[in-house]
């Protein structure tokens, strides 16, 4: 039998071409945001599609009332498409479908538009924020401590630099503890997936337990419990009357982020010919004499080598970050938004991002981490009263100036600029802020030395410093363990100030979540915080009132928080001896009142013309009308 090879080869080639052109279905590996909502004030949505060579396929949208494709954007990498949608105000919730591929062989991508149900609560001066590092707080589910398929699959409480297994269920288990203490809001360091390898930092191999190296924006880390447990926590917190603050990171991602393994374009990151670290200097960003080079290094230099710096001038990346913020608030019903490493972001991008959130949620508190050294610097990076060409629109900031003032004041003798004058002088500069009452003051956080150690483990200084924190203007933030005198310095590393909360793990020798597990001094500290924080909840003056302060004299610092209905007077004696205070100079606020109640002792002071104040003591007096 004679074979005709040429026709057979021709048919074979045609089959190959047919398979190449029509036989392969597009493989869509990711779609972000993973869903969206109808009824958003901004009708525009940009969807990221990722899959092998998807830019070579035709994409269309099945008819869906109120939704249309405005533009399909291709980028350098053919594995990405960015699809611009317009969603009319009249659009109903439901599932729409994209069709991608050829006429012969295509894939359908379902995409859900949901009805908005999130109702974020507003953080105000009535709140007290409790900062938690989930990995170090409590392990409520030992089954999620580590996963073999994750890059870092270690969990070892004996190693200060590795993961310890704390999770979201552990926080859920202690919601009543927060209620008893008197805090009203929980700020968790980032919960988003950090599928990062351990990295060499200062000679030690450390994990990303802190959460600041995202590897997939749309998934909460499985080792914390995943999206489902985060939703469970937020719902349970809300039922208990507690608000939840999300920790956001725009400036960088983890080096193992999925989109860095196959970047959409070269300018997805801030690229340098040679590795360039940020200078960590904020001044070039507002210095009228600054060089363009110094500005670029501050903003575009990398925070550390293993946290790649995102180029927020790339419009597709900017949309990705903004839409993720909006998605997170809607999906999880977040109440407030803390922004990490604020000053290192592109400020034009930050204004756009803040506006996008506030357009949808006008009363939401957004506050940034601007770890700077002066009031001018701090105020520049929030809404201020300066007549300058560029204005930040961020509503609030972590108040590093109050932190520094309190910590320094407690370790200095009184002087012209020293001691309690430090606190007075910082507050005296509030005129530069549009809303100083929205600032978030603190005495310690996860990046600082522990407050109790800084003040030499002096319990009187501890009470005085926290009295200022809880009664000055602003929304006070405390750090887990402050209430039980947790201590340490950042020596040799941050891990020393991020110790596990005793009692958060099965088998812990002590449980400091309960009185029986705390020693006498720890119980005294806990009960003192509990009393003041729960009083604060009910005090109109402390939660809504104006602040009036008087010039410190002879180591005495006096200020009032007041409304038309209530006046609270705080008298601080920073001396080592008792002082008697003649109150005649405070008549503008005391008026004709003759008596007051000492909030912390319950004592009634019948005659407030002259008040004896014990050494190193801050008295909180509710003035009787």
N, C-alpha and C positions, 0 to 999 in steps of 0.2 A: 504494500500500500504506500502511495506516494504522499508525503506531507507537504503542504504549502505553508512554509514557515513565515513568509512575509505577512500574509493576512492575520495569522495567529499573533504575531508580535504586535501588529498594528492594533488589534483588538485589545491586547494586554495593556498597551500604552494608553489606549483610550479609557480602559477601566481604571488605570491608575490616576489619570487626569480627572475622571469623574469622581473618584473617591476623594481626591485632593480638593476638588472644588465643591463637591456636594455631599460627600459621605461623612464628613466629620462634624459632629455637633460641637458648638462652642462650649468650652468648659469654664463656667463662671465660678471662680473660687471665692470671691468676696463681693459684697455690695454694702456700701456705707453711705449714709446712715442705714441701719438695718430696717428701719421703718420711719414713717413720719406722721404728722397729724394735720387734720383739716382745722381751719379756724385760726391758723397762725396769722399774726398781723403782717408778716412779710410773706407774700405769695410765692416767692422764689425758692427753689430747692435745687441744689447741685448734687447729683448722685455719682459716687465713684464706683465704677465697675472694674473688676480685676480678673483676668484670665488669659490663658495663652493666646497671643495674637488676636485678641478680640477687636482690635482697631481695624482689622481687615474684613470684618463682617458687617453686614447691614443690620441696623437696629431700628425698630419701630415700636410704637405703643398702640396696643389695642384700644379701641375707642372707649374712653371713660369720661363721663360728663364733668366738665370743669377742669380737666387736666390736659395740658398739651406740652409737647417737646418744643422748646424754644431754640435749642442748639445742641449739637453733639460735638464735643471738643476732643480732639486727638492731641497727644503730647509726644515727646521724643520716644518714649517707650511704648511699643505697640500692644503691650499687655494691659493698657489702661484706656478707659473711656471716661470722660466726665460729662454727664448728661444734665443739661439745664432744663428744669421743669418749671412751669407756671401753674399754680394751684389756685383756682378762683375761690372767692369767699363763699360762694354757694355750693362748693363741692361737698359731697357727702362721704362719710367714712365708708371704707370697703377695700377690696383688693383690686388693684389694676395689674396689668400684665405687659411686660416688654417681650418682644419677639426679636431674637438675635440669630443670625445665620442666613443661609441661602433659602430660596423658595422651596428647594427639595428637602433640605435637612436643616432644621432650626431648633432652637431651645426656647422654652418659655420661662420667663423670670417673673414670679409673682411678687408683688410689692404692696405692703399694707399701709393704708392711711387710716389712722385711728382717730377716735374722738378724744379731745383733750380732757383729762381728768385731774391733772396736777393743780394743786392749790398751795403754792409755797407760802409759808408764813414769814413775816418780817422780823428781822432781828433789830432790836432797839436797846436803849439803855436799861430796859427792864430785864435784859438777858444777862446771863453769865455763861461763857463758853468754856467747855471742858475739853482740852486737847488730849487725844488718845493716839498712841501708836499701836495699831491693832495686833501686830505680831508680838508685842511685849506686854499686852494687858491681860488676856485670859484665853485659855484654850478650851473652847466649848465643844469641839468636834475633833477628836484625835484622828479620825479617818482621813482628814484632808491635810495632814501635816506635811506630806510630801507625795510627789507623783513621779514615777519612774520615767515618764515621757517628757518631763520638763527639764530644761537645761541645768538648772540648779535643783537637785533632788535631795539636798541635805536638810536635816533638821536636828539640831543638837544644842540643847540649853546650856551645856557645859562650855560651849564656844561663844564668846560674846559677840562675834562677828557673823555668825550664821543665823538662819531662821530658828525661831523658838516654838512656833506652832500656834501662837495666838491667832484668833480669828473673829469673825463677825458674830458667830453664835456665842462666843465668850462675852461679847459686849451685851448681846441680848439678855444673857443670863444675869446681868448686873444692872439692869435698868432701874430697879427699885433702889439700888445703892445711890445712883445719881439723884433720884427723887429725894431720898433722905438727906443727902448732902445739901441740896438746894440749888444745884446748877440747872440751867434750863435748855442748854444747847450742847450738842456733841460735835466736835470737829475731829474727824479722823484723818490722819495722814493718808496719802493716796491709796485707794483700794483697787485701782485698775491694774490689770495683769502686768507683772514685771517678770517675764520669762527670760531673765538675764543670767548670764554666767557669773560665777564669783569673779571678782576683780581684785587685782593687787593694788591696795591703797596703803601707802606708807609701809610696805613690807608685810602686810597682813592680807590674807585672802578673805574678802568680805562679800556677803550676799546683799541683794537689793531688798532686804526686808523692810526698809523704810518706805518703799513704794514710789520713788521719784524717777524711775526709769521705765516708762510705759513701753509695752511691746504690742499691745492690741487695744486700742482705745475703747472698743465696744464690748469688752469682756472684763468683768471684775475677776480678780485673781482667784483661781480654784482653791488655792491654799487658804484663802480667807472665807471661802464658801460660795463664790460665784455670784452671778446676777440675782439668782433666786433668793439667796440668803441676805443679800444687801437690801432687796425689796422687803424682805421679812423684817429686817432690823428697822428700816425707816418706818414701816407701818406700825410696828410695835412701839417705837419711840414716840411717834405721833399720838398713839393711843394713850401714852403715859404723860402727854403734854410736853414732850421734849422735841426740840428742833434738831435738824441735822445739817451740818456744814460740809460741803464737798471741797476737797483740796485739788485744785486744778494746776496743771503744768502745761504751758504753751511753749516755753523757750526751747525745750529740748525733749528728746525721747531716749529710751534705752538703745544701746548700740545693736540690740537684737530685735528691734521692731520689724514686723513683717514687711513694711513698705521700704525699709532701708536695704533689705536683701535684694530688692529689685526696684530701684527708685523710678518714679515716673519721669523724672528729668534730673539733669545734673544740678540744677539750681534749687532742688528740693531742700538742700542744706546750704548753710553759709560755708563756702569752700575757700580755702587758702592754699597758696603754693606750698607753704610749710605749716605744720600744726601751729595754730595761734590760740592761746588761752585768753579769755577775757582778763582785763586788768583788775576786775572787781571794783573799779573806781566809778562812782556815780557822777562826779563833778563835770566831766566832759560833756554830759548830756544837757546841762543847763548853763555852763560857763560861757559867757559871751566872748571870751578870749580863746576858747578851746579850738584845737586843731581838728580837722576832719578825720585824720588818722586816729586820734585818741577816741573820738566818738565811735568810729567803726570798730575799734578793738573792744570797747566796752560792750557794744550791742551785738556784734557779730562773732566775737571770740567765743570759743567753746567754754562751757562752765568747768568741765573736766573731760579728759580724753574719751571716756566711755559713755558720755551723754552728748551725742551729736546735736549740734545747734541748728534748729530749724530756720529756714529762710521764709519769714512771714510776709515778705514782699512778693513771693510767688502766689498768684491769685487763687490757684487751685488748692494749695496747702492752706492758705488763709481761710478759704471757705470750709475746708475739712475741719479745721480746729474750731471755728465758730459754730458750725452745725453740730459738732460733737458736744459742745457746751450746752447748746439748746436742747439737743436730744437727751442729754443726761438729766437736765432739770425736769423735762417733761416725763421721761420714762420712770425715773426714781422718785419724783416729787421732792427734789432737794429744796431746802429753805434758804441757804446762803452759800456764797461762793468765795473761797479764799484762793488767791492766785500766787503761786510760788515764783520766786526769783523775778519779781515784777520788773525791776529796772533793766534787766538784760534783754527784755523783749523789744521788738520794734514798736515805738510808741504810737505811731499812726495805726498800726494793726490793733494795738490794745484799745485805742479809742473806738475803733470800728467794732471790735468784739464786745466791749462793754456796752456800747449803744445797742447792739443786736439783742443782748440779754435784757437790758432795761426797757427796750421797746416792747418786749413780750411780757416782762415782769417789772413794772416801774418801781415797785417798792422793795425789790430784792437788795440785800446788803452784799456788795462786792467789796472785798478788802484785799489789799496786796501785801506781799512780803517785800518791803523796801528796807533792807538791812543797811541803813545809812547812819551817818554820825551827827547830823544837825537837823534842826527844825526846818531850815530852808530846803534841804535835800528831801526830807520826808514829805513836806507839803507840796513840793514840785510834782511829785508822782501821785497826787490826788487832787480833788477839786479844790482850788485855791483862789485867793483874792488878788493874785499878782496881775499886773498889766503887762503881759508878755505875749510874744507872737504865737507860741504853742502852749495850749492848755490841756492837761490831762483831765479826763472826765471820770476817773475812778472815784466812786463815792467815799471810800474809806481806806485805811491802811493799818497794818499792825503797828502799834505805837512803840517803836524802839526807843524813842526819846524819853518816854515815861519809864520804860524798863531801865534804861541807863541811869536816869535821875534817881529812881528809888534805890537801886542797888548801890550807887555811889554815895547817896546821902546817908545811908545807914552805916557806912564805914568811915565817915568823916566827922570831925568836930565842926561845930557851927562856925561859920565865917562869912565874910562879905559875899562870896560866891559859893561857899561850901555848905555841906550838911543839908538841912531842909531847904535852904535857898535853892538847891538844885531843882527840887520839885516845883517850887514856886515859880522859878524862872522859865521852866519849860511850859507850864500852864499859862504863864503870862504872854506867851507868844501865840496863843490860839487864834489871834486875829488873822493869821495868814490862811487858815482853813475856812472853807465855806461851811463845813459841818463838823466841828471838833467833837461834838457829842456822839458822832458815829465812828470815831476812831476806836481801835481795839487795843487798849493797854494791857501789859502783862509784866510779870517779873521773871519768868523763865519759860522756855519752850524746849523742844527736842533738839535744838542746835546750840543751847547755852549751858553754862555751868548751872548746877542746881542751886536754887535760891537759898535754901537753908545752909548750904556749904559756903556760899558767897558771903553771908553775913556771920560767919563764924559759929554757926549752930546756936545762935543767941535767940532764945524763945521770945524775949521781949521785942527784939528787932523784927523777928518773924511776924508777930502780931501787928506791929506798927506798919510794916511794909504792906501787908495784906489789907490792913484797914484802908490805907491810901488807895490801893488797887481797886477795892470794892466800892469806894465812896467818891473818888474823883469822877470827873465827867468821862463819858465813854462807855464802851461795852467790855467789861473786864474778861480776860481770858486766863484760866489757870491750866496747869499741866498735870497730867495724871500723877498722883502720888504727892502733890504739894500738900494735900490735906493730911497726910500721915508722915510728914517730915522726911520724905525720900531725899537723899543727898548724894553728892559726888561732884567731882570736877571732870572735865573732858580730858582726862589724862590716863592712858595715852590716846584714847579715841572717844568719839561720840557715844560709843557703846556704854561707857561708864555712866552716862546720864540717861540711858534708855534701858534700865534694868527692868526685869519682869516684875509685875505687880504681885507681891506675895499673896498667895491664895488663889491665884488665877489658874493654877494647874493642879490636876489630881495628884495627890501625894505630896503637895507642898507641906513643909513642916509647920508653917503658920499661915493663917488666913486673915489678912488685914482688912478684908471686906466687912468683917464683923468685930464688934467691940471686944469679944473674948480673945481674939487673935492679936490685938494691939496691946502694946505696953502702956503704962500710965501716961507718959508724955505724949505718945501718939494719939491716945484717946482724948487727951486734953486738946490737942491740936484739931482733931476731927470735930469734936463737939463745939469748939470755938468757931471754926469755919461754918459748921452747920447752923449755928445760932445766928451769925451775922448774915449769911447768905439767905436764910429763910426770912429774916427780918427785911432784908433788902427787897425781896419779892413784894412785900406789902407796903413798902415805903414810897409814897408818891414823890417825895422830895428826891430820893436817891435814883428813882427810875424815870422821872420826868422833869425834875427840877433844874433850875439854873444853878450856876456855881458862882459864888463870890468868895474871893480869897483876900487875905490881908498880908501885908508885908511881915515876914518872919522877924522876930526879935528875940534876942537872948536864948536862942535855941528852941523857941516856941513857934509853931506854924498852925495857923487857924484858918479854916475856910468853912463856908456854909453851902449846903444844897437846899434849895427852897422853892416852894410854890406858894400860891395864895393860901393854901390850906395847911401846909406843913413846913417846918423849918428844922433841919438837922445841922448841928454844929459839931465839927470835928476839931478837937484841940490836941495837938501833938507836942509832947515834951521830949525833945531829943537829948536832954541832959542826963547826967548820971545822978542827979539829986532832984528832990521834989521841988516844984515851982508853984507859986501862987499867982494866978492870972487875974488881973483886974480887968473886968469886961466892959468898962465904960466906953472904950473905943469902938465897940461893936454894936452900939445902940441902933445903928441904921437897920440892923437885922433883928436884934433882940427886942427892940422897941420897948414896950412897957412890961414885957414878960418878966416874971420873978423866979420861975422854977423850971426844972427840966428833969427828964428821965434819962439815966445812964442805961443805954440799950444793952450793954454787955453784962452789967451787974444787976440790973433791975432796980438799982437804988434811985430814989427820988432826991434830987438836990433842991432843997427848999429855997435857998438864996443863991442866985447865980451871979451876984455882983462881984464876988471874989471866989474863984474856984481853985482848989488845990489839985494839982496834977502830979501823980507819982512819976518817978524817973522812968525814962524810956517807955512811955505809955501814950497811946492815942485813945482819947475818950470820944465816944460817939453819943452825943446828947440830943435827944428830941425835945425841942423847946415847947413848953406848955403855952398855949394861947391864952 
